Amino acid sequence: MANEKIPYKVYLEENEMPKAWYNLRADMKKKPAPFLNPGTHEPMKAEELAPVFCDELIKQELDNDTAYFEIPDEIKEFYKMYRPSPLVRAYCLEKKLGTPAKIYYKFEGNNTSGSHKLNSAIAQAYYAKKQGLKGVTTETGAGQWGTALSMACAYLGLDCKVFMVKVSYEQKPFRREVMRTYGASVTPSPSETTEIGKKILAEHPGTNGSLGCAISEAVEVAVSTPGYRYVLGSVLNQVLLHQSVIGLEAKAAFDKIGVKPDMIIGCAGGGSNLGGLIAPFMGEKLRGENDYEFIAVEPASCPSFTRGVYAYDFADTGMVCPLAKMYTLGSDFIPSPNHAGGLRYHGMSPILSELYDQGLMKATTATQTEVFEAAETFARCEGILPAPESSHAIKVAIDEALKCKETGEEKTILFGLTGTGYFDLYAYQNFNDGKMDDYIPTDEELAKYREKLPKID
Ligand SMILES: *Cc1c(COP(=O)(O)O)cnc(C)c1O
């Protein structure tokens, strides 16, 4: 049987590793909508973005036509320390489920940051360094992005200022210490160190903070400090470009064993891991060369794709960032405080939003108790303690494999296992103690946030 010949893990040799990132936009007939200036509502020009972002990254951000961007040697060298990431055949999980489906996952948790975010962190830090900058600022929610960026900055000798959502800062002190170990300064957000932070604190004393608010603070510091720029860990086109390394490696590994996945599943927060994982496969679909089914999985408590609207919205609470057209719940939306599964951003990558709008991709939701049940099943079979974010994809991969059990179909399923859950043990504790509950926002609640969308004609 062909099955038996496929090893547990498929690795790539050095000469089989991707040499260029793939820009999915080049193959999209209808391109994602451009960023708009929040004041004039005109498309943002490179020079308007220059005070906020690094020059080379702006070029990548605005380029809808160049299909491949060569990966600079220094980044390839860095990637070698933790890449290729393994493509794993989940034999144990298949057996446990009794499914004829063949399940594979691409595991991105094999580095200290514990997630795929390092793939873009090193790229963004590299271009900042090349531009001669002193440092970068950013926000972090759960902490994976801040950790990844501090690792990249430490490697390249850049200063790194992280605004960490206050509730995470308090609940995840060890994440904070990892970042500090790599030399980053970490400030709980909202803080008194920025004008926007002071304003938010005055309006909402005792607030737990949010990603949108931390973004505003990080941008303010970047534009007001000479030699600094702002970097973002998801949502942006450039981040999906860098994350294409995940999909390119997965595709090369599948080609090596002569297997084609039928279905590709990923969790979606801002959309970067999913956008990266599906990139080369979606490229084939767009060019009419092959067909695949793509599924985005989001938390039922933060359902941007499935219950949001496709509209221009603010990327941050302080409304300092460009307007982005995306599936959004409204920039004031914050998931309920009992939500422990990450993927909390109110919006979604403009690239994925456009693909979803064109019907090229599906989306579904999972509640957090279902997600942790799937995490537990997976951990017990496959050994890896998954991040709650990743477990959204696990949940739907399991569901799809069980459907195959009903129908007898031998589908090949690929999902993105974006990271590990060692810093999420409070959430696991709640789950193990039976104290986790599910919160699903009502239509009325969502409508309230939607009212504040900017009016664009
Ligand atoms: C940040 C993160 C995500 C979600 O971000 P995307 O940009 O949607 O990929 C998923 N999994 C892990 C482990 C993360 O750290």
The ligand as a MOL file (V3000), in Angstrom:
LIG
                    3D

  0  0  0     0  0            999 V3000
M  V30 BEGIN CTAB
M  V30 COUNTS 15 15 0 0 0
M  V30 BEGIN ATOM
M  V30 1 C -0.6310 34.6590 16.0560 0
M  V30 2 C -0.9700 33.2470 15.9740 0
M  V30 3 C -2.0220 32.7900 15.1740 0
M  V30 4 C -2.9420 33.6880 14.4050 0
M  V30 5 O -2.3940 34.6360 13.5790 0
M  V30 6 P -2.6160 34.6210 12.0270 0
M  V30 7 O -2.0110 35.8730 11.5670 0
M  V30 8 O -4.0710 34.5190 11.7570 0
M  V30 9 O -1.8750 33.4420 11.5250 0
M  V30 10 C -2.2480 31.4410 15.1050 0
M  V30 11 N -1.5130 30.5630 15.8000 0
M  V30 12 C -0.5010 30.9560 16.5930 0
M  V30 13 C 0.2740 29.9330 17.3390 0
M  V30 14 C -0.1850 32.3160 16.7000 0
M  V30 15 O 0.8110 32.6970 17.4730 0
M  V30 END ATOM
M  V30 BEGIN BOND
M  V30 1 1 1 2
M  V30 2 1 2 3
M  V30 3 2 2 14
M  V30 4 1 3 4
M  V30 5 2 3 10
M  V30 6 1 4 5
M  V30 7 1 5 6
M  V30 8 2 6 7
M  V30 9 1 6 8
M  V30 10 1 6 9
M  V30 11 1 10 11
M  V30 12 2 11 12
M  V30 13 1 12 13
M  V30 14 1 12 14
M  V30 15 1 14 15
M  V30 END BOND
M  V30 END CTAB
M  END
